[in-house]
Amino acid sequence: MTDFMSFFGPLDKSACVYFLIISVIFFIGLLLLLGSEIIYVLQNFNKLNFRVISTGVIILFNMFIAYFVNRLLYTICNKSLA
């Protein structure tokens, strides 16, 4: 019975690394997306409309929120298990 309960017990501080890794992945994705958006805008400057710009801004905002939430979760996990 104790082996089964080990699946639901508290984790150690090394489990916080998961949030750090996901945060780094989202930050790299944010930088790549920002770069690709800048390149797209520079190449298609004459054909831009509100829909294209707003879609890019919304995607960038969502990527930033995902990065920020995982960074916040890493901080919470790290400080609570200190």
C-alpha positions in Angstrom: 0.0 0.0 0.0 2.8 2.4 0.7 4.2 1.9 -2.8 0.9 3.0 -4.3 0.8 6.1 -2.0 4.3 7.2 -3.2 2.6 8.2 -6.5 0.6 10.9 -4.7 3.1 12.1 -2.1 5.0 15.4 -2.2 7.8 15.8 -4.8 11.2 17.1 -4.1 12.8 20.3 -5.3 14.2 18.7 -8.5 10.6 18.4 -9.9 10.7 22.2 -10.2 13.1 21.9 -13.1 10.1 20.9 -15.3 8.7 24.4 -15.1 12.2 25.9 -15.8 12.6 23.8 -18.9 9.1 24.6 -20.2 9.8 28.3 -19.5 13.0 28.3 -21.5 11.2 26.5 -24.4 8.4 29.1 -24.4 11.0 32.0 -24.2 12.9 30.6 -27.2 9.6 30.2 -29.1 8.7 33.7 -28.2 12.0 35.0 -29.6 11.7 32.9 -32.8 8.1 34.1 -33.3 9.0 37.7 -32.7 11.8 37.4 -35.3 9.6 35.8 -37.8 6.9 38.4 -37.3 9.4 41.2 -37.9 10.8 39.5 -41.0 7.2 39.0 -42.3 6.3 42.6 -41.7 9.4 43.9 -43.4 8.9 41.6 -46.5 5.2 42.3 -46.9 5.0 45.9 -45.7 2.7 47.0 -48.6 0.2 44.2 -48.1 -0.4 44.4 -44.4 -3.8 44.8 -43.0 -5.4 44.9 -39.6 -6.1 41.2 -39.5 -2.5 40.2 -40.2 -1.1 42.5 -37.6 -3.7 41.7 -34.9 -3.2 37.9 -35.4 0.5 38.3 -34.9 0.1 40.4 -31.8 -2.4 38.0 -30.3 0.0 35.0 -30.9 2.9 36.9 -29.5 0.8 37.8 -26.4 -0.3 34.2 -25.9 3.3 33.0 -26.2 4.4 35.6 -23.6 1.6 34.6 -21.2 2.7 30.9 -21.5 6.3 31.9 -20.8 5.3 34.1 -17.8 3.0 31.5 -16.3 5.6 28.8 -16.4 8.2 31.2 -15.0 5.8 32.1 -12.2 5.1 28.4 -11.4 8.9 27.7 -11.3 9.4 30.5 -8.8 6.4 29.3 -6.7 7.7 25.7 -6.7 11.3 26.7 -6.0 10.4 29.1 -3.1 7.8 26.7 -1.5 10.2 23.8 -1.3 13.2 25.9 -0.1 
